[in-house]
Amino acid sequence: MKSRELAQHHAVLGFTPQGAVRWLSPMSLARTALKVAAATVFADFGDKRELEGSFPADPLRLDKLPVPGQPAQPPVSNRGLPSPAELEAERELEAERELEDDRAAGGPAAAELWLDYTADLGDGFDSTYTVASLLAQESLAVEGHELPRGKVLVLGGDEVYPVASPAAYENRMAGPYRMALPQGINPPAIMLALPGNHDWYDGLTSFIRLFTRQRNIGGWRTIQTRSYFAVRLTGESPGAGRKGTPGWWLLGLDSQLGQYIDEPQLDYFYRNVTLQLQPGDAIILCVAAPFWVDAAKPGINEFRQVNFFEQDYLRRRFDPQTGLFQATGASVRLWLTGDLHHYSRYEQRAPGEARNMPPDPTRTQMITCGLGGAYLSDAHWLPEDLVLPAPSAAPGESAGVRDAQQTPAARRFTRMPAIYPGPSDSRLLGPRLANPLSPHWLPVRNPGFGLSLGIVHVIAALTLWTVFSAFRGESFIDSVRSLTHGNTPLLLGALVLAMPLLLAVLALLARVLGLTTAGIVVFARGALYQLSALAVSAAVVILIPWPDGWPDFVILFLALALVHLGGWALGSEAFALYILATPSGEVSSWKMSGQSIEDHKGFLRIHLTPDGNLTIYPLMVDTVSRDWQLATDDDGARLVPVDGLPAVRLLEHPITITRKGTTP
């Protein structure tokens, strides 16, 4: 069965499989625009993260899974921002309880751990379920490596598309994941989720209900109590007569729609992470978007927020008693994100260091892997080098007041060669939007777009031609007839050449005035592209020698039909060319979202070894499954691929990161 047939079995499956979102179809555009507007207002006036301050905030533990249907953590007992000394007694008691639990279980948990990371997943069934099914496999054999399923699955943002709602989460994310890994594995794997911008489009309401209620999604168990999380993966905190041992932490930061980090969230991390960090601790920091890509551009504030968090809550901690910062001795060794639907990796380099240096496990890595199910994005435009703020500030000074432009000792990161899609493939993907022979052509890939644009062209033609006829003192049809017998070549030349000439003048003026990316200029360019297509349709109508004996209503109907057809084909092509000719911004991103490419997906499998090292396996799938059959077993009805799951390959050699690096 193909994906379009699967909805007929929703009663058996328990959810309704969905096709890939057609981002430029009129309904998707309208629905998303309304939700974005509402979310922006909500973000300014009603941040739901402030309410999360009343949710449980105790530390999350991988070895303390709740009984099904029961809360994962005890209720919060303390409020307010404590000093390190004020929490010492509480830490001692907690450490004693952990020690007793370890003894009862036969010793502390093993330091070896497998994790999975994926992001941007809740889109079409074929791609989402293919990735979920691969994640659910007990083990994957890839190019000589045996990679067991992760004990922890991290969802890095945008768990649903196009906008968040209970039904969308169920049909596009929870249903496929529940079916991919039915309940029954013991102990269940742990699922931690970070919200992206699409999760925020209903004010985070559905995300909170799904991921913070400690429930099972198939064989995965949610344990977080807020839209952000902190988990110690390895190592032990000091206390109860024992010396702490450094290890790895996993943190997920909710920066809303790129706005700011709220006070309850900072309080949560201060209590559960900042006060617990010790020298040698390494941190995996998950954020909602690759803010570092544009960090050096003026006016980009998003990275300043995460940089402030890294410096003042992870590298250092503020002591309210002294009013100064104290070094924690910990460092962020790996940054993970999605949001951009491709794979890329940046590695920290010293100033002047060659690009072709051999792999160095002491380097900090920044990885974008948004290949969990959403449409594929291009990647060839990514900058080769990044300049980010330096890692420390003077005692007592917040890192939030500094940026890369003011800091001579800024950190530098270099993009590694392995990106997905590769540079040559990436450059070829965008132009397919304007190729009428491609299945990814704009009006073919987005049903309703060409039809709606044709209607717009008909309305515009009626309006303009009515005004033109009124000036000539003729009826609509008489104007059409008379023009076919007039100076037609001159008129056609004026119609077809005027709009491109205006486009050239507009582009020149915008460049001279520095307004190339201004909203009004971008809109004017789009309008001129459509007027150019409309002019061609009008020229065709004028060229036709309409017989004198034909009734007026027949000529009117046929003329408008030609204009509508021209709007469908020529208007769509003009819009596609307009997108491709726009160098940057929201319109430029439509060249990939408009194609809704479902193939080329992937995720990260991460291995924490007993020696304290971390190894990342970037796993890619070039073609997703598209043909399914309904099977039943003890776990109920399931969909399985007719030809088996697609082959998985390594995009690049495994990346090893030591717990302690040598660069700041």
SVG drawing of the C-alpha trace seen along z (x, -y; Angstrom):
<svg xmlns="http://www.w3.org/2000/svg" viewBox="-23 -57 71 69">
<polyline fill="none" stroke="black" stroke-width="0.4" points="0.0,0.0 1.1,-3.5 0.8,-6.3 -2.4,-7.7 -4.1,-4.3 -3.0,-4.0 -5.6,-6.4 -8.3,-3.8 -6.9,-1.6 -6.9,-4.3 -9.3,-2.3 -6.9,0.6 -3.7,-1.4 -5.0,-3.8 -4.0,-6.9 -4.3,-8.4 -1.1,-8.3 -0.5,-11.6 1.2,-12.6 4.2,-15.0 3.2,-18.6 2.9,-20.6 4.3,-23.9 3.3,-26.1 -0.3,-24.9 -2.7,-27.6 -4.2,-25.9 -0.8,-25.1 0.3,-28.7 -2.8,-30.2 -2.9,-27.9 0.8,-28.3 0.7,-32.1 -2.1,-32.4 -0.4,-30.1 2.9,-32.0 1.1,-35.3 -0.7,-33.9 2.5,-32.3 4.4,-35.5 1.8,-37.4 1.7,-34.6 5.5,-34.7 5.4,-38.4 2.5,-38.4 1.9,-34.8 5.1,-32.7 3.9,-29.3 7.4,-28.5 6.7,-30.9 3.9,-28.5 6.4,-25.6 7.9,-27.1 5.2,-25.4 6.0,-22.0 8.3,-19.4 11.9,-20.5 13.8,-17.7 16.7,-16.0 15.9,-13.5 17.5,-10.0 17.9,-7.4 17.8,-4.6 14.6,-5.8 11.9,-5.1 8.4,-5.7 5.7,-3.0 3.4,-3.4 0.9,-6.1 2.8,-7.5 4.8,-10.7 8.5,-10.4 9.8,-12.7 8.6,-13.8 7.1,-17.3 9.3,-20.3 10.2,-21.1 12.3,-24.2 11.8,-27.6 14.0,-30.6 17.6,-30.9 19.9,-29.2 23.6,-29.5 25.9,-26.5 26.1,-26.2 22.3,-26.2 21.9,-23.1 24.8,-21.2 22.7,-19.3 20.1,-18.4 22.8,-17.2 24.2,-15.0 20.8,-13.4 20.2,-12.8 23.7,-11.3 23.1,-8.9 19.8,-7.8 21.6,-7.2 24.4,-5.2 21.8,-3.0 20.0,-2.4 23.3,-1.5 24.1,1.0 20.7,2.5 21.1,2.9 24.5,4.4 26.6,1.3 26.5,-1.9 25.2,-2.0 27.6,-1.1 29.4,-4.0 28.7,-2.7 25.6,-4.1 24.0,-4.4 22.0,-7.4 20.1,-8.3 19.4,-11.9 17.0,-13.0 15.2,-16.2 12.5,-17.7 10.5,-14.5 6.7,-14.8 6.0,-15.2 4.9,-12.7 4.4,-9.1 6.9,-7.5 9.9,-9.4 8.9,-9.7 8.1,-6.0 11.2,-4.9 13.4,-6.8 11.3,-5.7 11.6,-2.0 15.3,-2.3 15.6,-3.9 13.5,-1.0 15.7,1.8 17.4,3.6 20.7,3.2 22.0,1.9 25.0,3.4 26.6,0.5 29.9,0.9 31.4,3.2 30.0,1.5 27.4,3.1 25.3,0.3 22.6,1.2 19.5,-0.8 19.9,-3.9 18.8,-3.7 17.9,-7.4 16.2,-8.9 16.6,-12.7 14.2,-14.6 15.9,-17.8 12.9,-20.0 10.0,-20.3 8.3,-17.1 5.3,-18.0 4.5,-19.9 3.1,-22.2 1.6,-23.5 1.2,-21.9 -2.1,-20.3 -3.2,-17.2 -4.3,-15.5 -1.2,-16.5 1.1,-15.1 -0.9,-11.8 -1.0,-11.3 2.4,-12.6 4.6,-11.7 3.2,-9.7 1.3,-7.2 4.2,-6.2 6.7,-6.0 4.3,-3.9 3.9,-1.5 7.6,-1.4 8.5,-0.3 5.5,1.3 5.5,1.5 7.2,4.6 10.9,3.9 12.1,3.9 13.3,1.5 11.7,-0.9 13.9,-3.3 13.8,-6.9 12.5,-9.7 13.5,-13.4 12.1,-16.1 13.0,-19.7 10.5,-22.1 11.2,-23.8 9.4,-26.7 6.7,-24.5 6.0,-23.0 5.6,-26.6 2.9,-27.5 0.1,-26.5 1.9,-28.2 3.5,-24.9 0.2,-23.5 0.3,-20.2 4.0,-19.7 3.6,-19.9 0.6,-17.5 2.5,-14.9 6.0,-15.0 5.8,-16.2 3.1,-13.8 5.5,-10.8 3.7,-8.4 4.7,-5.7 4.9,-6.4 5.3,-2.7 8.5,-1.4 9.8,-4.9 9.1,-6.5 8.9,-10.2 10.3,-11.4 10.8,-15.1 8.6,-17.5 9.2,-20.6 10.0,-21.7 13.7,-21.5 15.7,-18.8 19.0,-18.0 20.3,-14.5 23.6,-13.3 24.6,-10.4 27.8,-9.2 29.9,-10.0 28.8,-10.7 28.2,-13.8 30.2,-14.2 28.6,-13.7 27.8,-11.2 31.5,-10.6 32.5,-9.9 34.4,-11.8 32.6,-12.7 33.7,-11.5 33.4,-13.6 31.2,-12.4 28.9,-13.4 25.7,-15.6 22.8,-15.9 21.0,-19.2 18.1,-20.5 17.5,-24.2 14.2,-25.8 14.9,-29.2 11.3,-29.8 11.1,-31.3 14.7,-32.5 13.6,-35.1 15.2,-34.6 15.7,-32.1 13.1,-32.5 13.8,-32.8 12.2,-29.5 14.3,-27.7 17.5,-29.4 16.5,-28.5 16.0,-24.8 19.4,-24.6 21.1,-26.4 19.7,-23.9 20.1,-20.7 23.2,-21.4 25.2,-24.5 25.5,-23.6 26.3,-20.0 29.1,-20.5 32.6,-19.6 36.0,-19.9 36.2,-17.5 32.5,-17.3 31.6,-17.3 28.3,-18.5 26.1,-17.7 24.0,-20.8 20.9,-20.5 19.4,-23.7 16.5,-24.3 18.3,-25.8 21.9,-26.3 22.2,-29.8 25.9,-29.8 25.6,-29.9 24.7,-33.6 26.2,-34.5 28.7,-37.0 26.1,-39.0 25.0,-42.3 21.5,-42.1 21.6,-38.4 20.8,-37.9 19.9,-34.2 23.4,-33.0 24.1,-35.6 21.4,-33.9 22.8,-30.4 26.3,-31.8 25.2,-33.6 23.8,-30.3 26.9,-28.4 29.3,-30.9 27.3,-31.9 25.5,-28.6 27.9,-25.9 31.5,-27.2 30.9,-29.4 28.4,-29.7 27.4,-32.8 27.7,-32.9 25.1,-35.2 27.2,-35.5 30.3,-36.9 28.6,-38.4 31.3,-36.8 31.5,-33.9 33.3,-30.7 34.7,-28.4 33.0,-25.0 35.7,-23.2 33.1,-21.8 32.8,-22.5 30.4,-22.0 32.0,-19.4 29.2,-18.8 26.4,-21.1 23.5,-19.3 20.6,-20.9 18.2,-20.5 15.8,-23.1 17.8,-23.1 17.0,-19.8 20.5,-18.7 23.7,-17.4 26.7,-19.6 29.5,-19.6 31.7,-22.4 34.9,-21.7 36.7,-24.1 40.1,-25.3 42.9,-27.5 43.5,-30.8 45.5,-30.2 45.2,-26.4 45.0,-24.6 41.7,-23.2 43.0,-19.7 44.2,-18.9 43.7,-15.2 40.8,-14.3 41.4,-15.5 39.1,-14.1 39.9,-17.0 38.0,-19.5 34.6,-20.8 32.0,-19.9 28.8,-21.6 26.5,-19.3 23.2,-20.0 21.2,-16.9 17.6,-17.8 16.9,-14.7 14.2,-13.0 11.4,-13.2 10.8,-16.8 11.6,-18.0 15.3,-18.1 17.2,-21.4 20.2,-22.4 23.5,-22.8 26.0,-24.3 25.5,-27.9 26.8,-27.2 29.8,-29.4 33.2,-27.8 34.2,-29.4 32.5,-30.7 33.7,-33.3 32.0,-33.0 32.4,-34.8 35.3,-34.0 34.6,-31.5 35.1,-33.6 34.7,-37.1 36.1,-39.0 35.0,-38.0 31.6,-39.4 30.9,-40.3 28.1,-38.5 29.1,-36.9 25.8,-38.1 27.2,-41.7 29.9,-40.6 30.0,-39.4 32.3,-38.2 32.9,-41.7 34.2,-43.0 36.3,-40.0 39.8,-39.6 40.2,-36.0 37.0,-34.7 36.5,-31.0 36.8,-29.8 35.0,-26.8 35.6,-25.3 33.0,-23.4 34.0,-19.8 33.8,-18.4 31.1,-15.9 27.7,-17.6 24.4,-16.1 23.3,-16.7 26.7,-17.1 27.7,-20.4 27.2,-19.3 23.9,-17.6 22.7,-20.5 23.2,-23.0 21.2,-20.9 18.2,-20.4 16.8,-24.0 16.4,-24.5 14.1,-21.5 11.3,-23.7 11.3,-25.6 11.7,-22.5 8.3,-21.6 9.7,-18.2 10.5,-17.4 8.0,-15.8 9.1,-18.5 7.9,-21.3 6.1,-23.9 2.4,-23.5 2.8,-19.7 4.3,-19.3 1.9,-21.7 -1.7,-20.9 -3.9,-23.9 -1.1,-26.4 -1.4,-26.6 -5.2,-26.6 -5.3,-29.5 -2.7,-31.5 -4.8,-31.0 -7.8,-32.5 -5.6,-35.5 -4.5,-36.0 -8.2,-36.0 -9.2,-38.5 -6.2,-40.7 -6.9,-40.4 -10.6,-41.3 -9.7,-44.3 -7.0,-45.7 -8.8,-45.0 -12.0,-46.6 -10.1,-49.8 -8.3,-49.6 -11.6,-49.2 -13.2,-52.0 -10.5,-54.4 -11.1,-53.4 -14.8,-53.7 -15.4,-50.1 -16.8,-46.9 -14.5,-44.2 -15.0,-42.0 -14.8,-44.9 -11.4,-45.8 -10.2,-42.3 -11.5,-42.2 -10.2,-45.7 -6.7,-44.9 -6.4,-41.9 -6.7,-44.2 -4.5,-47.0 -0.8,-47.5 -0.4,-44.1 3.4,-43.7 4.0,-47.1 1.4,-46.2 2.8,-42.7 6.4,-44.1 5.2,-46.6 3.3,-43.9 6.1,-41.3 9.2,-43.6 7.8,-46.2 7.8,-44.0 11.3,-42.6 12.6,-46.1 10.8,-47.3 12.4,-44.3 15.8,-45.3 15.3,-49.0 13.9,-47.8 16.9,-45.6 19.3,-48.4 17.7,-50.9 17.5,-48.4 21.2,-47.7 22.1,-51.3 19.9,-52.2 20.9,-49.1 17.3,-47.8 17.8,-44.4 16.4,-42.5 13.7,-45.0 10.2,-43.6 8.7,-46.1 11.3,-45.4 10.9,-41.6 7.1,-42.0 7.5,-44.3 9.7,-41.8 7.2,-39.1 4.4,-41.2 6.4,-42.1 7.2,-38.5 3.5,-37.7 2.7,-40.7 5.2,-39.4 3.5,-36.0 0.1,-37.8 1.4,-39.9 2.3,-36.8 -1.2,-35.3 -2.7,-38.6 -0.5,-38.6 -1.7,-35.1 -5.4,-36.2 -4.7,-39.2 -2.9,-37.1 -5.8,-34.7 -8.0,-35.8 -11.4,-35.5 -14.1,-34.8 -16.6,-37.5 -19.5,-35.1 -18.7,-33.8 -20.9,-34.9 -19.4,-37.4 -19.8,-35.1 -17.9,-32.3 -15.0,-34.6 -15.0,-35.9 -15.1,-32.4 -12.2,-31.2 -10.1,-34.3 -10.4,-33.9 -9.7,-30.1 -6.5,-30.9 -5.6,-33.5 -6.3,-30.9 -4.2,-28.3 -1.4,-30.9 -1.6,-31.7 -1.4,-28.0 1.6,-27.3 3.4,-30.6 2.4,-32.2 3.7,-29.1 6.9,-29.1 7.3,-32.8 6.9,-32.3 9.4,-29.5 11.9,-31.7 11.2,-34.5 12.0,-32.2 15.3,-31.0 16.3,-34.6 15.8,-35.7 19.2,-35.4 18.3,-35.0 15.5,-35.3 12.2,-33.5 11.3,-33.5 14.6,-31.9 13.9,-29.0 10.8,-28.1 12.9,-26.6 13.4,-23.5 10.2,-23.5 8.2,-23.9 9.6,-20.6 8.8,-18.5 11.7,-16.1 11.0,-13.0 14.2,-11.0 17.6,-11.6 17.0,-11.1 19.2,-10.2 20.0,-10.4 22.9,-10.2 23.8,-7.2 26.0,-8.1 28.2,-5.8 29.5,-6.7 32.3,-4.3 33.6,-3.4 36.9,-5.3 34.9,-8.5 35.0,-9.0 32.0,-9.7 31.7,-8.5 29.1,-9.8 27.9,-7.7 26.1,-9.9 23.7,-7.4 22.0,-8.3 19.2,-6.7 19.2,-7.8 15.7,-6.5 12.8,-6.0 10.3,-3.2 7.1,-4.0 5.3,-0.6 3.8,0.9 1.8,4.0 -0.4,4.5 0.8,7.2 -0.5,8.3 1.3,9.9 1.1,10.0 1.6,6.3 -1.3,5.6 -1.5,4.2 1.7,2.8 2.9,1.5 6.0,3.1 7.9,2.2 7.2,4.6 10.9,4.7 12.3,4.4 13.9,1.3 16.3,-0.7 20.0,-0.3 21.8,-2.6 25.2,-4.0 27.7,-6.2 28.0,-9.7 31.5,-10.1 33.9,-8.2 32.7,-8.0 33.6,-11.2 35.3,-10.6 35.2,-13.3 37.1,-13.0 35.5,-14.0 38.1,-16.7 39.3,-18.9 42.4,-21.0 40.8,-24.0 38.7,-26.5"/>
</svg>
